[in-house]
Amino acid sequence: MQATTKKQTFEELMADTDALIVKAVKFMDINGIRYDLGEWVTIAEYTKRFGVKSTNVVTNWIRRGIVPAENVISVPELNDIRLIKAVPYIA
């Protein structure tokens, strides 16, 4: 008895690969902690998403503690870019 395997077309293979890439990019592991990139954004993205005047405003919020320290991460592998949790903060 011979097992039959379905050969994928190039388009099917590429679609499967694209789906895996999307899943892989959606999460980031930093020091064993998994971060959902839908919840964590750059400061520039935060200003766009929540209509903040400039990135300097958000940076000042971080410095003054309006954005809690646990809601800010620095990613050394990405040139120490800071990500903040995408929730509204009151200044």
N, C-alpha and C positions, 0 to 999 in steps of 0.2 A: 504494500500500500504506500503510495507516494503522497506526501503532504503537498498541498498546493499553497503557494504564497502569492498574494496579489502584488504585482509590480506597480509602484506608484509612478504616475506621470511626473514630469519635471514640475509642472504647475502645482500638483498636489504636494510634492516634496517641499517646494518653496513656501507654500501656504502653511504647512506644518512647522517649518523652520521659523517663519515669521511669527507664528503664534507662540512658540517657545521663547523667542527673543522678547516679545511683549511681556510675557510673564516674568522673565529674568530681570528686565529693566524696571519693572514696577516696584521691586523691593531692593533694598540695599542693606547688606550686613556690615556693621561696624563693630569691631570687638565682640563679636558673637551676638550682638543685638540686631534684630531685624527691624528695619524702618520701612514703612509703606510710603512710597514716594507720592502717593495721592494726598497724604496727610502732612508731609514735610516738604516745604518749598524754599526756594532762595528768597532773599530779602527783596530782590527786584520783582519776583513773581508775587510775593505777598502784597507789595504796594499796588500792583495791577489788580489783583483779586479783590482787595478790600478797599480800593480807592483812596489809599494813603497818599499824601502830597508828594513825598520823596523817600528815597531809601535812607536818607539821613535821619528822618523822623523815626523810622523803625530801629535804626542803629542806636539812636538816643534812648528809645524805649528799652532796648536790651541793656544798655549801660546803666540806666536808672532803675532797673529791676521791674519795670512794668511787664515785660515779657519774662516769665520765670526762667531761671537757669535751666530747669529740666526740659524746657521747651525750645532750647537752642542746642544744636550740635555742630561741631566743626569736623569737616571731613578731610583729613590729611592727604588722602589719596587723590583728592581733587583740589590741590593747592590751598588747603585749609579753608575752603568755601564754607560759609555758615548757612545752615538750614534752620528754619524755625517751623514750629507746629502751626499749621494753617487753621487757626481759630481766631476769632475777633478779640482784640485786646483793647481795653478802655484806657485812654491816656488822660 
